[in-house]
Amino acid sequence: MRLALIYATFFISIFECFAQNDSLRNPYFKSYHDKITASVYYLDTSNSFQIASDNTDPKIYVNLIPNRREQIGFNLNYKIIDIGFGFAPKFLSQNKGDSHSKHFNFNTRFYLKKWMQSFTFINQKGFYISDDNITAQLPNMRTTKIGGSTSYVFNDKFSFKTLVSQNEWQTKSSGSFIPSFSFYYTNLDLNTPDSSHSDIYVFTLAPSYFYNFVISNRVLIGAGLALGAGINDIDGDTSALYQADFNLKLAYNNDRFFGFASLNTISFAQDDKVDPRLNDNIATVKLSVGYRFDPPKKIKEVYDKVNER
C-alpha cells in the first residue's frame, strides 16, 4: 500500500468560542463541545475540470480528473481543536496513476455569531483525460486551489454545524436562508512542452437555503441548495460565471455513537458564449462513524488554562 496523501490539520479559532456559547443556550440544537469526538472516515474528494468547445461539430467535452481521490482517515476533535490524519492507498478503485500522483486537501470553517467563514486548500498532481473516445494520462499536471466563502445564517434555530461536523446536533426541524460570497484562486499547469500555466479567479454571490429535517431523536436528513452567479477571470480574460452547490447528509446520533453519509458539490460553469470553456467542479462524498467521550481530567485542566490565557 503506497501513501499518496499524508495530511495533518490542527487549528484553534477564537471565533468558535462565541458560537459555542450561543449553541449551548439554543433549545433547537445540542452542543457536544465538552466531549472528545473520535471518528474514522472514508472520503472521496476531488477538484476536476471540464474543457468544452462549441466551435466543433460535434461539440467536444474533455474531462480532466485527478488520479488520487479516495482517502481513509481518522479525526479527533475537542472544543476548538481539530486534528485529522488521512492517506490515499492505491488499492482503492478511484486512485489511479503512478506513485508520483498526489492529493492534499484541507477544509475548515470558523464561526462568529451568525457569520460563517469557510476555507479550502486543494493541491493535486497527476490527472487523466477522459472523454467518449479516449483515456490518457497527464502524470505531471498540477492544480492548486485556495479560497472559501463568507456566509450569513439568518435563522437562529438552524444549526449549520450539524451538516458539517458532529459537535452539534439539530433536535427540532429547522431551516435557514443563507447568502454566500465566494472567492477562489486556481493555478492550473498541464506541465507539457507546449503548454503554460493559467491563473483562474472566481468571484460569486449565491443565495442558498438549507434545512435539517429531524426524523427522530437520533436520525435526521440535512439538505441545501445554492444557485448563484459571478465573474470568472482566466489570465485576464473575463466572463460571466454560474455557480450551483448541493449538500445532502443522512445522520444517526446519540450522545456517544454517531454515523453519517454526506455528499457536497460545488460547481462553476462559464457562460455558454465563451469558447473554449473551462468548467470547475469540487465534489466530496464522506462516510464516517465515531464515538464521543469525556476528556481526561488532565487534558481538560491544560485546555482550560490555555483558554484562560
VENDA-V425526 format. One record per backbone hydrogen bond with DSSP energy under -0.5 kcal/mol. CO is the residue of the C=O (numbers start at 1). NH is the residue of the N-H. E is the energy in kcal/mol with one decimal. If there is no record, write none. Layout:
BEGIN
co->CO nh->NH e->E
co->CO nh->NH e->E
END
This chain:
BEGIN
co->2 nh->4 e->-0.5
co->4 nh->103 e->-1.2
co->7 nh->86 e->-0.7
co->9 nh->84 e->-0.8
co->11 nh->82 e->-0.7
co->13 nh->16 e->-0.7
co->14 nh->17 e->-1.1
co->14 nh->18 e->-0.7
co->15 nh->18 e->-0.8
co->15 nh->19 e->-1.3
co->16 nh->20 e->-2.7
co->17 nh->21 e->-1.6
co->18 nh->22 e->-1.8
co->19 nh->23 e->-2.4
co->20 nh->24 e->-1.8
co->21 nh->25 e->-0.7
co->22 nh->25 e->-0.9
co->23 nh->26 e->-0.9
co->25 nh->27 e->-0.6
co->26 nh->29 e->-1.1
co->28 nh->171 e->-2.7
co->28 nh->172 e->-1.4
co->30 nh->169 e->-2.2
co->32 nh->35 e->-1.9
co->33 nh->79 e->-0.7
co->34 nh->295 e->-0.6
co->35 nh->37 e->-0.5
co->35 nh->79 e->-0.6
co->36 nh->38 e->-0.6
co->36 nh->293 e->-2.0
co->37 nh->77 e->-2.6
co->38 nh->291 e->-2.9
co->39 nh->75 e->-2.8
co->40 nh->289 e->-2.0
co->41 nh->73 e->-2.3
co->42 nh->287 e->-2.5
co->43 nh->45 e->-0.5
co->43 nh->71 e->-3.4
co->44 nh->285 e->-2.4
co->46 nh->48 e->-0.6
co->46 nh->283 e->-1.9
co->48 nh->281 e->-2.4
co->49 nh->64 e->-3.2
co->50 nh->52 e->-0.6
co->50 nh->279 e->-2.9
co->51 nh->62 e->-2.9
co->52 nh->276 e->-0.6
co->52 nh->277 e->-3.3
co->53 nh->60 e->-1.6
co->60 nh->53 e->-2.1
co->62 nh->51 e->-3.1
co->63 nh->65 e->-0.6
co->63 nh->130 e->-2.4
co->64 nh->49 e->-2.2
co->65 nh->128 e->-2.3
co->67 nh->69 e->-0.6
co->67 nh->96 e->-2.6
co->69 nh->45 e->-2.0
co->71 nh->43 e->-2.8
co->72 nh->87 e->-2.1
co->73 nh->41 e->-2.2
co->74 nh->85 e->-2.4
co->75 nh->39 e->-2.4
co->76 nh->83 e->-2.9
co->77 nh->37 e->-3.2
co->78 nh->81 e->-2.6
co->81 nh->78 e->-2.5
co->82 nh->11 e->-0.6
co->83 nh->76 e->-2.8
co->84 nh->9 e->-0.9
co->85 nh->74 e->-2.9
co->86 nh->7 e->-0.9
co->87 nh->72 e->-2.5
co->87 nh->89 e->-0.6
co->89 nh->92 e->-1.2
co->92 nh->95 e->-1.8
co->94 nh->96 e->-1.1
co->98 nh->101 e->-1.5
co->102 nh->125 e->-2.4
co->104 nh->123 e->-2.8
co->106 nh->121 e->-2.5
co->108 nh->119 e->-2.5
co->110 nh->117 e->-2.8
co->112 nh->115 e->-2.7
co->114 nh->153 e->-2.9
co->115 nh->112 e->-2.1
co->116 nh->151 e->-3.1
co->117 nh->110 e->-2.7
co->119 nh->108 e->-1.9
co->120 nh->147 e->-1.9
co->121 nh->106 e->-2.9
co->122 nh->145 e->-3.0
co->123 nh->104 e->-2.9
co->124 nh->143 e->-2.2
co->125 nh->102 e->-2.1
co->126 nh->67 e->-3.0
co->127 nh->138 e->-3.5
co->128 nh->65 e->-2.4
co->129 nh->136 e->-1.6
co->130 nh->63 e->-2.3
co->134 nh->131 e->-2.0
co->136 nh->129 e->-3.7
co->138 nh->127 e->-2.2
co->138 nh->141 e->-1.3
co->141 nh->126 e->-2.6
co->142 nh->189 e->-2.8
co->143 nh->124 e->-2.8
co->144 nh->187 e->-2.7
co->145 nh->122 e->-2.5
co->146 nh->185 e->-3.0
co->147 nh->120 e->-3.1
co->148 nh->183 e->-2.6
co->149 nh->118 e->-2.7
co->150 nh->181 e->-2.4
co->151 nh->116 e->-2.4
co->152 nh->154 e->-0.7
co->152 nh->179 e->-0.6
co->154 nh->156 e->-0.6
co->155 nh->158 e->-1.4
co->158 nh->160 e->-0.8
co->159 nh->162 e->-0.5
co->160 nh->163 e->-1.3
co->160 nh->164 e->-1.1
co->161 nh->165 e->-2.5
co->167 nh->32 e->-3.1
co->169 nh->30 e->-2.9
co->174 nh->212 e->-2.9
co->176 nh->210 e->-2.3
co->177 nh->154 e->-1.6
co->179 nh->152 e->-1.5
co->180 nh->206 e->-2.9
co->181 nh->150 e->-2.7
co->182 nh->204 e->-2.1
co->183 nh->148 e->-2.5
co->184 nh->202 e->-2.4
co->185 nh->146 e->-2.4
co->186 nh->188 e->-0.6
co->186 nh->200 e->-3.1
co->187 nh->144 e->-2.0
co->188 nh->198 e->-2.8
co->189 nh->142 e->-2.8
co->192 nh->195 e->-1.8
co->198 nh->188 e->-2.5
co->198 nh->200 e->-0.5
co->199 nh->235 e->-2.3
co->200 nh->186 e->-2.7
co->201 nh->233 e->-2.8
co->202 nh->184 e->-1.9
co->203 nh->231 e->-2.6
co->204 nh->182 e->-2.5
co->205 nh->229 e->-1.6
co->206 nh->180 e->-1.7
co->207 nh->227 e->-1.6
co->208 nh->178 e->-2.7
co->209 nh->225 e->-1.8
co->210 nh->176 e->-2.6
co->211 nh->213 e->-0.6
co->211 nh->223 e->-2.3
co->212 nh->174 e->-1.6
co->212 nh->214 e->-0.8
co->213 nh->215 e->-0.8
co->213 nh->221 e->-2.3
co->218 nh->253 e->-2.4
co->219 nh->215 e->-1.5
co->219 nh->216 e->-2.0
co->220 nh->251 e->-2.3
co->221 nh->213 e->-3.3
co->222 nh->249 e->-2.7
co->223 nh->211 e->-2.8
co->224 nh->247 e->-2.4
co->225 nh->209 e->-1.9
co->226 nh->245 e->-2.5
co->227 nh->207 e->-0.7
co->228 nh->243 e->-2.4
co->229 nh->205 e->-2.3
co->230 nh->241 e->-1.9
co->231 nh->203 e->-2.4
co->232 nh->239 e->-2.3
co->233 nh->201 e->-2.8
co->233 nh->235 e->-0.6
co->234 nh->237 e->-2.1
co->236 nh->238 e->-0.6
co->237 nh->234 e->-2.5
co->239 nh->232 e->-2.8
co->240 nh->271 e->-1.8
co->241 nh->230 e->-2.5
co->242 nh->269 e->-2.6
co->243 nh->228 e->-2.5
co->244 nh->267 e->-2.1
co->245 nh->226 e->-2.1
co->246 nh->265 e->-2.3
co->247 nh->224 e->-2.2
co->248 nh->263 e->-2.7
co->249 nh->222 e->-2.7
co->250 nh->261 e->-2.2
co->251 nh->220 e->-1.8
co->252 nh->259 e->-2.2
co->256 nh->292 e->-2.2
co->257 nh->254 e->-2.3
co->258 nh->290 e->-2.5
co->259 nh->252 e->-3.2
co->260 nh->288 e->-2.3
co->261 nh->250 e->-2.6
co->262 nh->286 e->-2.2
co->263 nh->248 e->-2.3
co->264 nh->284 e->-2.8
co->265 nh->246 e->-2.0
co->266 nh->282 e->-3.0
co->267 nh->244 e->-2.1
co->268 nh->280 e->-2.8
co->269 nh->242 e->-2.7
co->271 nh->274 e->-1.8
co->277 nh->52 e->-2.4
co->277 nh->279 e->-0.6
co->279 nh->50 e->-2.3
co->280 nh->268 e->-3.5
co->281 nh->48 e->-2.0
co->281 nh->283 e->-0.5
co->282 nh->266 e->-2.6
co->283 nh->46 e->-1.7
co->284 nh->264 e->-2.6
co->285 nh->44 e->-2.9
co->286 nh->262 e->-2.5
co->287 nh->42 e->-2.8
co->288 nh->260 e->-2.3
co->289 nh->40 e->-2.3
co->290 nh->258 e->-1.7
co->291 nh->38 e->-2.8
co->293 nh->36 e->-3.0
co->296 nh->300 e->-2.2
co->297 nh->301 e->-2.2
co->298 nh->302 e->-2.4
co->299 nh->303 e->-2.6
co->300 nh->304 e->-2.5
co->301 nh->305 e->-2.1
co->302 nh->306 e->-2.3
co->303 nh->307 e->-2.8
co->304 nh->308 e->-2.2
co->305 nh->309 e->-1.7
END
